[in-house]
């Protein structure tokens, strides 16, 4: 079984030794806990003839940039001889905490479905303020595009999923073309963006509605900054964007408004956009339950992927398609199936809704000499 690349072992061993001798007792216990978790995960994946590659830096070290585990990723692969689609995951944590190891059931689920799964770290607040954190995620996408074939992944089938703060960053990478164009990679290299319950798609609108005190603690009180970190700022009429699935949990009116307003703007560009109002989920459970048995959000993600594949030209070379199980929907259903743990909800609240285009006109991207417009007024969604 392949695990950590040999050339990285001395660096990792040095870090572990340092942790043992200079880390407080409670931190040593955490290190031991994660070591045990890794061992169990490696054994579990090995039973499926798979591999895990830990802590791969998506930046090469330079004299002015040292290795940083916050700029690394983990790859879970079944080591299939056929190239498999790739699901990238960006963790949440309020932009100031969280780690790529917290994948829950996702890694095992996607391996069982015939995918390569990649979990991404990025720099956190205060070190990783925008644009550093978003650029980290884009750099990880670039690494996957350039390197994932060595792990059995198909660079022509990359999907990007994020939760909470991670969903915000994934949405930025899907809309701000400059982040990937730095690597000469087209934004539509990402075949779909799955946003799990983020509140920050249009921060000025959110702050205008409810004050946004928590967000101002992270992003400051400069309206120009709020515009800059908002994915909707980068939606222009003449641009192309990947398909989006916007999942909203807990019947949260502000988050649903953000999704509808953002989605309506994207749809005017010709992008496929779907909204799933998962009203019986919490902000935590909508993420935690991805990949668990009978989870309808997982089923809708699969349906979204299959739906968007039908509207995209086949990749060259054509790689293995994800397997379907009895629990997976072949197309986007009107409502989610009821499960034992889900509260009944009416059809309107649980639909995957393709956002209806409204009549307001999108702005044209400003020229290189001008600054982004702060009066961006995309279509209002009902």
Number of C-alpha atoms within 10 A of each C-alpha: 13 13 14 16 11 8 8 13 11 10 10 13 11 10 11 15 11 11 15 15 10 10 14 10 12 9 13 16 13 11 16 14 11 13 12 12 12 15 10 12 16 19 15 14 19 17 12 14 14 21 22 24 17 18 23 20 19 23 16 9 11 8 5 5 9 10 15 15 16 18 20 23 27 21 23 28 30 25 22 16 10 15 25 31 24 30 24 27 27 27 27 26 13 16 23 15 13 17 18 20 17 13 19 14 15 21 25 22 17 21 22 16 15 21 29 29 26 26 26 26 28 30 23 19 16 11 10 17 16 19 13 15 22 24 21 25 30 28 22 26 28 22 18 23 20 13 15 22 14 11 22 21 32 26 24 21 24 23 22 25 23 25 26 23 24 30 28 27 34 28 27 25 25 28 26 22 20 16 23 23 13 13 14 10 18 15 21 17 19 22 21 25 28 25 26 28 31 25 22 26 27 23 25 20 19 19 17 9 10 9 12 15 12 11 17 15 9 14 19 12 12 9 14 12 14 22 22 20 24 23 22 26 26 23 27 22 18 12 16 18 25 21 27 26 25 28 27 28 23 18 16 16 11 16 23 22 20 22 30 25 22 25 29 25 29 30 23 24 17 16 17 21 28 25 21 25 25 25 21 17 18 16 18 15 12 23 25 16 18 21 21 15 13 18 20 24 23 22 24 23 21 21 19 26 23 18 16 18 17 9 10 9 7 12 12 8 9 13 17 17 16 18 12 14 10 7 14 17 19 17 15 21 15 12 18 21 15 13 12 7 9 14 11 13 14 10 11 11 15 20 18 24 20 17 22 17 17 15 12 14 13 18 17 13 17 11 8 7 6 8 9 16 15 13 9 16 15 24 22 16 19 10
